[in-house]
Amino acid sequence: LVYRRGPEPLPGEMAVGPEIGVSGELAAFAALIRGEGPAVFKLLLGCAGWAPGQLEGEISAGGWLPTTVRANLVLDASVASAWDEAYHETVGADPAAFSSQRGKA
């Protein structure tokens, strides 16, 4: 679960920046169903993993663009536009501004 943190933490809550909380605890999901947590949340399913040092190597190679966690992008932006919005906020330009295909028919 990814959600905007409230005054009372959900079970297993880990803070991600000042506004966002995450929890993988079933008790946290149960609390949301009972209406005992934030009204806005995302339930994400999946798994990602890296070998030791792999993520650091990918960041050093420019494969990732680290940025500040912002609740508006994580919780309010549409899935279709979140990446473009995050890129624009971080770099100051749209991703298409760096395309070699721009202006070609």
PEUR-V755411 format. One record per backbone hydrogen bond with DSSP energy under -1.0 kcal/mol. CO is the residue of the C=O (numbers start at 1). NH is the residue of the N-H. If there is no record, write none. Layout:
<<CO	NH> <CO	NH>>
This chain:
<<1	23> <2	42> <3	21> <10	13> <14	22> <19	5> <20	16> <21	3> <22	14> <25	29> <26	30> <27	31> <28	32> <29	33> <30	34> <31	36> <32	35> <40	4> <42	2> <51	54> <53	57> <54	58> <55	59> <56	60> <57	61> <58	63> <59	62> <70	74> <71	75> <72	77> <78	82> <81	85> <82	86> <83	87> <84	88> <85	89> <86	90> <87	91> <88	92> <94	97> <95	98> <96	99> <101	104>>
